[in-house]
C-alpha cells in the first residue's frame, strides 16, 4: 500500500465489512459474511490495520485509509469485547445454569470457563474419537444414515446425544459441523448425527418420524454399540431444532433433555412474521415442508410447534440463540422460555446479543466456546453422570 488511494479503498472495504459485526445483514450472502465478522473478528482486526503501513501520514488518502482501518478493527473486535464482558472471567453463566438445572460436575476435561481467550487462536483440542457411518432406516427406498461418534475406549453404556442438522428442511447432512460432536464424544458421550428426509420429497411429520426411527435403531443396537437408550438428549440446529423440539413434545422414551440452537418453535409465528425475503423465502420453505400455509393446515402447524405442545412433562430444555439472528427471530426462544417457566419445566435461554444465525459454526469462536460450556453442564445434569474425568 504505497499510495493513498489504495489505502482508502482497502480501508473502506474493511470498514464496510466490519459493519456486519454490529448491524444485521440485509441479504443471504451478507449474512454469511456477518458470521465471519462476528465470530472471526479476533483474526480480522489485524488485516484491517494494513493502511497503517509505513508512509500512511504522507498523504491525505493515507490518513483517511488509516482512519477507516482503525474504525474497522474496533468494530471487528466489538463482538469479542461484548462476549468477554458478559461471559469472560468470573462469569455467572455456570451459576445460572446450576440454578436452572441443578449443580453437576461435567468432568475434568470440560471447559473451565465460558470464554478462554487463547482458544480463539489455538483452537479447542480434543482426543481422537471413533467415527462410524451406520444406516438406521430407509425412506422411499433410500438409506438414511447416522454418523456415530464415540470415545475410543468406554467402560460403560454411553449416554446418547442425537443431533439433527439444519438447512431449512431442504438441505444439509449428518456430516455438518462435527466439531462439537467430536468434542463431546471425547468426553464420554455417544453422539449420533442423523440424516433425515428433506423437502420436497419429505414433509412434516416425516423428519420427526426419522428421529423416532433413529432412536429405535439405537435402542435395538444398544448392546452392540455400547449406548444407553434410556439417557438420550436431542440436539438440533435451526430447522433441526424445530424437528428436535417437535420430537421432544412427543415424550419419546429415554429422552431426558433437548438442546435448541436458534430454531423456530412456533410455526404459525414463522409464517406470520417471516424474515427478509432477501435472506430467506420463509413462505416458500414452509409450503414445501408443511404442505401449505397455516390457514389451510392449522392442526399440522400446531403439531409442528413445540410452543403450544409443551406440557409439564416436557424435557429440560437449553435454548441457544444469537440476539441479532437474521434468519430465525429470537422471540421464538423468548416465548418458549416464558411458556416453560409457566409450566415449571427446567430450562435456560442462553442469549448472545452480538451473535447471528449459525454462530457455533466457528467452534473456537466466542459463540462456539460459550455454547459448548453451557451444553456440557446441561448434559452432565440431565444425563445424571460425570464425564471425561
N, C-alpha and C positions, 0 to 999 in steps of 0.2 A: 504494500500500500504506500506507494511513493508519492501519489498526488492526492490533493484534497478531494477531487471528485470521487475517486474510488473509495475514500474513507466515508464520504457522505452516503454513497449508495449502499455500501456494506452496513454502515451504522443504521441506516433507515430500514433496511431489510431485517436486521436483527431486532430492531425496535418493534416493527410490525409483528414479527414472530412472537416476541416476548409479551405482547398484549394478550395473547391467548393464555398466558399464565394467570390472568386475573379477570378476563372477560369471557363470556360464553361464546362458543364458536357458532357462526351463522350457517355453516354448511357441513356436510358429512366429512369431506376431506380435511377441512379445517379442524373438525373435532379430533381427527387422528393426530394432527399437529398439536392440538391443545393437550392431548395426552402426553406427548413428548415434553411440551413446555412445563407442565405441572409436575411430572414425575422424573424428568431428566434435567431439570433446571440446574442442579448442582454440577452438571457437566457443561451446560450451555453457557453459563455466565462468563467463563474464561474466554471462549472464542468471541463473545460479544465485545470484549475489550481490545480486539485487534486494531481498531482505529487509533489506539494509543501508541502504536509502533513509533519508533524514533522519527522525529520530524513533524509530529502532529501539530505542533504550535506554529509552524511556519506559514500556514495558510488559513484563511477563514474556513474553507471547506474541511481542513483537517480538524479544526477546533469543533466545528459543528458535528462532524462524524464521531469524534471522541465523545461529545456530549450525548449523542444518541446511543452510542455503545454503552456508556455508563448507565444511562437510564434502562437500557435493555438488560444489562447484567443485574441490576437491582430488582427488576421485575421477574427475571428468571429465578432469582433466589427467594422471592417472596413466598412461594408455597412452602419451601423448606422452613423458612422463618416461622410461618404460621403453624406448621406441624411441630416444630421444636417448642414453640410457645405453649401449644395445647397438650402435647403428648411427650415431650422430651424430659430428661432429668427425672425428678421425683414426681412423675405423672400420677394422677389419681385414677387412671384407667383401670389398673388392677383392683383397686378398692371398689370402684363402681361395678366391675364385673362380679366380684365376690358378693357384693350386696344384691345383685340381680339373681345370681345362680347359686351362691354359696361358695365358700372357700374351697380350693382344690390345689394340690401340688402337681403341676404339669410335668415334673421331672427335671433332672439336671441338665438335659440338653435343650430345654425350652429357652426361648428368648427371655433374658432377664430384664429387659426394658423395652417399651414400645418402639423407641426410635434410637438406633445405635449409629452415630454419625459415620464411623469408619466403614460400616457395611454398605453405605451408599456407593463407595468407590471400589471396595474389595469384594463385595457380594456376600450373600448368606450361604455358608458352606454346610454341606450335609454329607454323611457317609453314603456310599453307593447302596442302592436297593435293587431288589429283584423286580423285573417287569415282565408280565406275561399278557399276551393278547388272547382272549378267550371269546368264543361265540356263545352267547347266552340265550338267544332266541332267533326267530325268523319273522319277517314281516313281508307279506306278499311275495314270498319265495326268496327274499333277500336276507342274508345273515345280518344280525345285529350283534356287535361285539362290545366287549368291555376291556379296558386296559387295567390290569390288576397290579398295583404297586405294593410290595411287602418288604419288610426288613429281610436281610439275607439270612438271619437266624432269629427264631422266635420260639419261646418255650411254652407258650400257651395260646389258645384261640384268641385271635386279634379282633378288637372292635372294628367295625366297618364304617368307612365314610364313602357314601355313594355320591359321586359328582355328576351333575347334569350341566353340560356346556351351554353357552349362549349361542347367539346367531340369528335372532329374530324368528325363531322356529323354522327357518328355511335353509340354514347353512350351519357349518360348524362340525366339530369332530371330537371324539373322546381324547384325541392326542393333543388338544389345545391346552395351553397354559399348564404344563406339567410340573412346574417348579414347586408349587405348594403340595401337590400330591407326593412328589419325591421327598420333600421335607418332612411331611407327616408320617410317611411310611418309615423313614429312618428313625422315627421316634416312637415306633411301636403300634402303628395302625395299619390296617389293610385298606387301601384306597382303590375303589372301583370306579373308574371314569367310563361312562357308558355312551355309546351311540344310541340314538333313538330315531323314530320315523320323522321325517322332515316334510314340510309342505312343498309342493301341493299334493304329494301322494298321501300324506298323513295329516289328519286333523285332530283337534281335541275331541275326545279324551285319549287318543291314541298314544301320545308320549307318556301320559300317566300310566297307562297300561303297560308300557315298556319298562317303566320304573318298577312296577309290580312284578313283571316277569324277571327282571334282573335280580330283585330280592329273592324271588322263588328259586332262581338258579343258585344263588349264593347259599341259600338255606339247604338246598339239596346236596350241594357240593361242599358243605361247611367242613366236614372232617378232612376231606381231601385237600382243601385249600387252606385249612388252618384258621378259619374265620369264625366269629361268634355272631350268628344272625339275630341273636337277642339283644345286641348292642349296636344299633345302626344309627348313623346321623346322615341326613340328607343335606347336600351342599349344592346350591345352584347359583349360576351367574346369569343375570339379565333374563332372557326368555327361559333359561334353565331354572331360574329361581321361581318363576311362575309355575313351572311344572313341579318342582320340588315342594313348593308350598301347597299346591293342589293335592299332591300325593300325601303330604303330611296331614291334610284335612281329612283324609280317608282313614286315619288312625291305623295305618298298616302295621302288622305285627313286628315287634322288635325295634321300631323307630323311636329313639329316645330324644331326638332333637333335630332342628333344621337350621341351616345357615343360609341366609338370603343375601347374596351380593347384588345390590342395585337392581332388583327385579320388580315388576308390576304385580300387585296382589289384588287389584280391583279392575277387572277387565271392562266394566262399564265406564269407569273413570278414564281408562286408557283410550276408549273410543270418544268420549265426550270432550276430553281435554287432550288432544293429540299434540305431539311435538311438532316442530317446524317441518313442513314438507321438504324443505331444502336439506334436511338432515335425514329424515326417515318418513316414508309414506305409511303412517300408522294405520290408516283405514284399509289400505291395500293388504297390509300384513295381517290384520285381524280378520278380514274377509277370507283370506287364504287359510288361516289357522282355525278360525271358528266356524267358517262356512257362511257368514253373513253378518249383518250388524245386530246389535243387541235388541233393536225393536222387533226383529224377526225371530231371534233366538234367545229370549230373556232367561229361560231356565238354564240353557247351556252356559251363558255368560256367568250366571250365578254359581254354577258348579265349578267353573274355572277360577273363581275368585276366592282366595283364602280369607279375605277380609270378612265376608259375610258368613263363611262356613266355620270360622274358628269358634270353638266352644271351650269350656273349662278344661277339657281333656286334650286340648291342642298341645303338642310337644313344646318344650322350651325352645325359644327362638332367638337367634342372634342375627340382627339386621345390620348390614354394612352398606353405606351409601355416600357418595360424594355430593356436597351441597350445591355444586354448580353443574350437575349432571344434565347434559344436553339431550339425552335420548329417553330417559325414564325420569319422570318428575319425582323428586324426593318426598313429596307429600304422600306417596304410596306408603312409605315406611312410617311416616308420622301418624297416619291414620291407623295402620295396623298396630303400632305401638300403643295408641290410645285404646284400641279395641282389646288388646291383650291385657292392658292394665285394668280395664273394667272387669275382665273375666278372671283376673288373678293369676294369669299364666306367666311364669318366669320368662323374661325377655330383656333384651338390651338393644338400643339403637345406637350404633357407632356412626356418628356423623362427622365427616371430614370436610369442612367448608371449602377448602381450596380444590378438592378433587373432582374429577369428571368421570364419566361413564368408563368402565373398564380399567379403573386406576390401578388395580392389582396386577395388571399385565406386566408392569415393571416390578418384579418380585422384590428387588432390593431397594426400591424407591420408598418414599415416605408412606404412601398408602399400603404398599405391599408389606412393609415391616410392621406397621401398626395393626393392620388387619390380621396378620399372622399371629401376633401377640394375643389378640383377642380370641382368635379361633382356637389356639392351643388351650387357653384357660377354659373356654366353653366346653371343649371336648373332654378335658380332664374331669370336669364336673358332671356332665351328663352321661359319660360312659362309666364313671364310678371307679376309675383306676388312675394310678400314676403311670407315666410312660417315659421311656427313654432314660431311665436312671442309670 
